């Protein structure tokens, strides 16, 4: 049981990293320089939440594993007050440029700055 959970976590991390690498390659090639938004992809179903950067606000999102907290301020976004065991996602700090990404693996959540639309 313990080995199965570890294998599932490793597989999830590999999939997230592969998706992030593909998105980075595509977006770097097609960088727009236009209006940006924060996008949170989370949970086993890869639900997507677009978070506007224009309004300062805090969002709480239940990923199915943990409730992550995203703060938006001055056109930037970041993970705050994460309940996950390692708090690595908080260490990514503020994201404000296209393709910047922060990941909370225990919560199955990826926060990325993307072009609007």
N, C-alpha and C positions, 0 to 999 in steps of 0.2 A: 504494500500500500504506500509506504513512504517513498520507495523508489519510483513508483508510478507517478506520484505527485511531483517529485523532482524532475522526472522526464517531461511531464506536462509543462512545468514552469520553464524548463530549458527550451522546449519546442516553441512555446509562446514567445519567448525572448528572441529566438532566431527568426520567427515569422515577423515580429515587430521590427526588428533590425533590417530585415530584407525589404519590407515595405517602405521603411524610412529611407533606405538607400536608393530604391527606385524612384520614390517621390523627389528626393533631393536631386537626382540626376536629371529628371524631367523638368523640374522647376528651375534648376540652375540654367538649363538650356533655354527655357522660355520665360525668364524673369521679366516681370511686367513693369516694375517701378511705380505702379499705381497704388490705389487704396488697399490697405491690408486689414485682415481680421484674424482673431485667434480661433483655431479649430481644435476641439477636443474630441479625440476618437477613443472610445472606452468600452470596456466589458467584452465578454465573449462574442457578442453579436456585432462588435465594431460599430456601435452607435456613434453618430456624429452630432456634435453641438457646435454651431458657429457662435462665437462670442465677440460682439462688437468692441472695438478698441476705443471708440469715441466717448463712451460714458464710463466714468469711474464707478466700479461696483465690485462686489464679491459674489461669486457663484459657488454653490455647494451642489455637487453632482454625485449621486450614488452609482458607482460603477458595477455593483453586484458583488464586489469584494470589500471595498472601503468607500467612504464618502470623501472625495477629494475636494479641496477648496482652492478656487482660482481667483486671484485678485487682479483686477484691471485698473490701472492708474496711469494717467498721462500718456495714453497711447501704447502702453506696454502691458504684458500679462505675465503671471508667474504662479507656481504652486505655492500655497501657504498652509501652515498648520496641518500637514499631512499626518493621518493616523497610522501610516504604514510603519513597519518596524525600523527601517533604516534611514528614512527622511532624505534620501539622496535627491529626490525630485526637487526639494526645496533649495538644494545647493546649486541648481542650474541658474537661479536668479531670474532677472527680468528678461523677457523676450520681446523684441520690438522690430526686428528686421526679418524680411521674407526668408523662409526656410529655417529659421531658428527653431529648435525643438527641445523639449524637456519630456522625460519619460518617468512614469511611476510604475515600475513593473509589478510590485505587489498589488496595486489597484487596477492593473491592466488599463492604464491611461497614458495617452500620448498627446501633448499640447504642442501645436505647431502654428507659426505665423504664416498665413497664406494670403494670396490675393483675393479680394472680394469678387464673387461671381463665379 
